Amino acid sequence: MANIPVLAQTRVLPLARIRRERTLKWRGEVLVAMGARLGALDVVARSDTAGQLSPIPLARYLRLPESALEKHIVKPPGEQVAARDVIASKPELFGTLQRVYRAPGAGRVAALRGAWLALDLIDQPFELKALYRGTVVNVLPHVGVVIEAVGAVVQGVWGAGGEGYGVLKKMVDSPSGILDGDKIDVVSRGAILIAGAGVTEETIRRAARERVAGLIVGGLTPPLRDLAATLMLPTLVTDGLGECPMSAPIFELLTSRNGDEASINTFAGTRTAARPEVFIPAMASGGGATALPPATLVAEVGARVRVTAGPGGGSIGQISEVPASPRALDSGVTAWGAEVTLGTGERVFVPWENLELID
């Protein structure tokens, strides 16, 4: 009998009914009731003791090159600060004046990365937004709410930088396109940018500087992932590591909604959102069909899958056969897997470890 494991799943759904928890990190006050209809930016709960990570373009404030910034830091990463404490200081006019940057509130210096400083401010009132346009179907006292929403859902493989809400903006012409920084300007402010196979370092820096609402890209290298996380730029990676063309079904769905409002949620691992995702409400996308909860995906003949590694990595296909015994790979290793017919018509054997369900 074939040894079929439970595979990872990526959902790419033009129209679905979903439920998502929106919860505070600390106990607070829930501001909405059961049955309330919400917009994405409506505040659903508030906490009086929440942390707030703020990225600061410190080198620009001090008018310094990135390489010279560290020696002017007065409060290094990890040190506590009070409101108005001097964090960095630079002498000017032969030492007669000082250009300084002061803490905007009490907290901690979280990190110094390149030209940017990250401050973890404390004792700031935190307001939790709905993020998903929908209806409150459950209230979690002092914690948050469960929202039922109808719309398109695209899940990714990695996310960082928090949450964002804005208009989807197509920035490349194909899933293999690379988004350069010079294409981002003030017009991109507040938008969720759809890239292709990758972006440059300048793209991420300019996106943060222009305060875009989010970035969706096929793949990112580890240094660029770290940069996006440090700059608190909501970033969703749809496919893999390094430059990686965005899967055709994902690119087609996102670009077909170009100009629609959407939410990007990069937090993963909650009970109701196991993957970072983009959500496009049906009212924005104009969906009129009946929306059902996402069906459970099963690894069986006919199931659509994505090859995640090895030959054909990133390709979409269908399981055409599940062999009853393991097969020998080119490397000499024997593995359980499936015969997959790719979109090109080619049929290949792929180990289960290199497959995920996608629908």
Order of alpha helices (4+ residues) and beta strands (2+ residues): beta-beta-beta-beta-beta-alpha-beta-beta-beta-beta-beta-beta-beta-beta-beta-beta-beta-beta-alpha-beta-alpha-beta-alpha-beta-beta-alpha-beta-beta-beta-beta-beta-beta-beta
